Amino acid sequence: MRLLFILGEIGSGLRRNLSMVISVVLVTFVSLTFVGAAGMLQMQINQMKGYWYDKVQVAVFLCNDGSTAVGCASGPATKEQQENLQAMLESPAVKQYINDFQFESQAEAYKHFKEQFSNSPIVDSVSEDQLPASFRINMKNPEKYQIISETFSSQPGVETVSDQRQVLERIFSWMNGASVAAVGVAAVMIFCAVLLITTTIRLSAFSRRRETGIMRLVGASKTVIQLPFILEGVIAAVVGAVLASVTLWLMAHFWLNGDLSRQFLNTPFISSTQVLVIAPVLIALGAGLAGISSLLTLRRYLKV
């Protein structure tokens, strides 16, 4: 009987404040979608780091006719300097840090450049002699890049030593910034959701003040009186969290693993199954925020 009474009170409260309940659902849905999107973005960043960091190369660029670096004052790299650099790469002192390496000539560099920028007008303004030859080194541990840099930067015929990971770090930095921005927007929306939940509970308590007064007189416990109000806010928030979880799953399934994965074949995107890990967190967060804000509101506005 007590359970049926509580369920009846919950249904009555949801019907009386239907517009406010819908508002709570929508605001919770939007705010938790931003929270989940930030979580997805971090998962994507971590997955891309694990994938690309194993594939990044260290490039030792050789001097060419247009080089302005201090180490290229004597002109383009000679055949002897190139052979000396190759011997250093094959020496035990350096070989312990690398898996393998390849030499890329100016002609090969120009070919790769034309393939990469085939749809850009810049391809017509660059000639083969402007692109430097290079040694492309696959590291055993990308964190050891500095050793290669210090070893080769000062060698004759070397213009510069570049770590592709530095480029990736800038990209990941921008993605982390987007993740922080999403969390910031989510925090504002969660604050709005808490305010709406508080207002909804206050209105519900005010509209049922006669019933709660009678319940006090007949000796109803504090839990029986307050529980319907708390569950109203929790139910609305959980519905919003479930909608947010479904939306994130649809984004991962149809966008990340659909259109984007077909356009960027070499990029590892997180799967829709991985996104499901976020759903329990969002539901727990929504229920927890609604429960705490409802309880605090009742303590202030509903004297039992």
N, C-alpha and C positions, 0 to 999 in steps of 0.2 A: 504493500500500500504506500509506503514511504517513497519507494522508487517511482511508482506511477504518479504520485503527487509531484515529485521533482520534475519528471518528464513533462507533465502537464503544464507546470509553471514555466518551463523552458519554452515550450511551444507557444504559450500565451505571450511571453515576453518577446519572442521573435516576431510574432504577428503584429503586436502593437507598435514595435519600432522597426518595421520592415525596411523603410528607406534608410535609416541609420545603419542597420545591419548590412545592407547592400553596400553602403559607403565604406564600412569597415572591411568588408570582403575585398572591395576593389583597391582600397589603399594598401591593405596588407598584401594583396596580389602584386601590385606594382613594386612596392618596397622590397619584398622578398625575391621578386624577379631580378632586381638590381643586385641584391646580395648573391643570389645564385649565379648571375652572369659574372660577377667578380670572381667567384669560386671557380667557374668554368674557365675563365681567362687564366687564372693561376695554374690550373691543371694543364691547360694548353701550353703555357710558357714552360712548365717543367718537362712536359713531354717533348717539346721542340728542342729544349736544351739537351736533354738526354740523347736525342737523335742526331742533332747537328754537331754537337761538340765532339762526337766520335768521328765526324766526317770532315771537320775543318782542316785546312792546310796552312802551313807556314810557307810564304813565298819569299824567296831570295831573288830580288830583281837586279839584273845586271845593268851596267852603264850602257847607254846608247848615244847616238849623235846629239840628241836633245837634252841629255841629262845635265842638271844644274847642281847636283849634290856635290859637296866638298870632296868626297871620295872619288868623284868622276872627273877631276880636273885634268887628268892625263888622257881623257878621251874614252871612246867605247871600250868595253871589255874585250881583251884579246883572247885568242884560242888557248893560249897558255894559262891565263887567269881562270878561264872556264874549267880547264882540266884540273887545275889546282883546287878549285872549289869542289869539284866532283870527288877528288881524292880525299878531301877533308870529310865529306859526307859518308864516304865508305870506310873511314878510319874507325877503329874500335871506340875511341873517345866520344865520337858523335853518334855512331851507329846504335849505341845502347839506348838512345832516346827516340829513335825513329823506327817506323815500320818499313817504309820504303820512300823513294823519291823519283820524280820524273823531270826531265829537262824539257822545257817548252821554248821552242825557237820563236823568233819574231814572226815568221810566217804562220806558225801554229797559233800564236797569240792573236794575230790579225784575223785568222779564220774563226776562232772562238768568239772574238769581239763582234764580227759581222753576224754570227748566229745569235748572239745574245741581244744585239741591238738592231735586229733585222727590220723592225717596224719603227725605228727612230731615225729622224733626219741627221742625227749626229754621225751616223755611219759613213756618210759621204764626205765628212770633213776630217777624217782620220786616215792616215796612210800607214803602211806596214812599218816603215822605219821609225815611226813615232812611238811604237809599242816596244817595250823592253823584253828581251828574253829573260827567262827565270827558271829557277829550280823550285818545283812544287813538292813540299815535304809533308808526309803524313806522320804525325807524331803518335807515339805510344801513349803519352800522357800530355794533352793539350796544355796542362798547367805548367809544363816545362818549357814553354815557348821562350822565356827570357834567356835560357841557356843558348839556344840557337841564335837568338838576336845578338847576344854579346859575342858569340864566337864568329859570326859572319859579318856583322855591321862594319867592322873596321878593315875587312879584307880588300885588297886591290880589285877593282872591277865590280864591286858591289855598290849599287845605288842606295838601296834600302831593303830592310827586312820587314815584311808585313804579316801580321797574324789576322786571319779572317775572323777569328773569334771576337776581335775588337769591333768589327762591323756588326756581328750578331748581338753583342752586348748593348750597342746603341738601340737596335731594334727592340730587344727585350726590355730595355729601359723605358721606351715609349709604351710598350704594352703594359708594363708595371704601372706606369702613370695612369693609363686608362683604367686599370683595375682599381687603383686608389680613388679615381674620380667616381667610378661606379659605386664603391663603398660609401663615399661621401654623399652621393645622391640617395643611396639606400638609407643612410642614417637619418637624413631629413625626412624621408618618406615614412620611416619607422616611427619617428617622433610624431608625425601627423596621425599615424595609425593609433598610437597610444592615446593621443588626445581624443580621437573619435571614439575609441573604446570607452574611455573615461566618461565622455558625454553620453554615450548610449546607455551605460550602466546607471548614470545619474537619472536620466529620463525614465528608465525602466523602474528604478527604485521609487521615483516620485509618483509614477502612475499606479504603482501597487502599494502605496503607503497604507491604505486601509487594510488590505489583505495581510501585510506584515504585522500591522498592529494587532489584528485578531489572532494571528499565529503566536505572537508574544504572550497574549492573554491566556491562550490555551496551553502554554508551556512548551511550544516547539523549540528545539535546540537551535543554537546559533548556526550550526552547520547546515541544518535543513533550510533555514531561512536564507542564508547567503549563497548556498551552492547553486541554485538555479541562475542567479545573476552572474556568477563567475562562469558557469558553463555556457551561457549565452555568448559572452565575449570570446571564450575559447573556441566554440564551434565556428563562429564567424571568421576568426583568425586562421583556424585549421583549413577551412574551405579556401581561403585566399592562398594559403601555403600550398595546398594541393594543386590549385590552378597554376601557381607559379612553377611548381615542379613539372607539371604536364607541358607547360609552355617551353621550359628549358629542354625537356626531352625532345619535343618536336623540332626545336631549333637544331639540336645536335643531329637528329635523325635525318631531317630533310634538307638542312642547310650545310652544316659542317660535313656530314658524311655523304651528302648528296651533291649539290652544285659546287661547293668549294673543293671537295675532294676530287671532282672530275676536272676542275680548272687547274688545280695545283697538285699534280700527281706525285711530286717529290716531297710533299709536306705531310707529316704524320699528324692527323687530327684525332682528338679524343673521340671515343665511341659513345653512342647513346647509352650503353650499359654503364660506362664510367660516370655519366651524369646522374644516374640513379642514386649514386652514393650521396649526392647533395640533398636529395629529397627528404630523408629523415631529419637531417640537420635543419632544413627550412621549416618542416612541420613542428619540430621541437621548439625552434626559436619563436615561431608564431604563437604556439600554445603557451609557452612560458611567458612571453611578453603580455599576452592577453590576460593570463591568469594572475600575474603579479599586479598589473595595472587595475584589474577589476577588484582584486582583494583590497588594495590600498584605497580605491575609491569608496568601497563599501564601508571600510573602517571610518571614513570621514563623514559620509553622507547617510549611512544607514546604521542607526544606533540599535543594537540588539541587546 
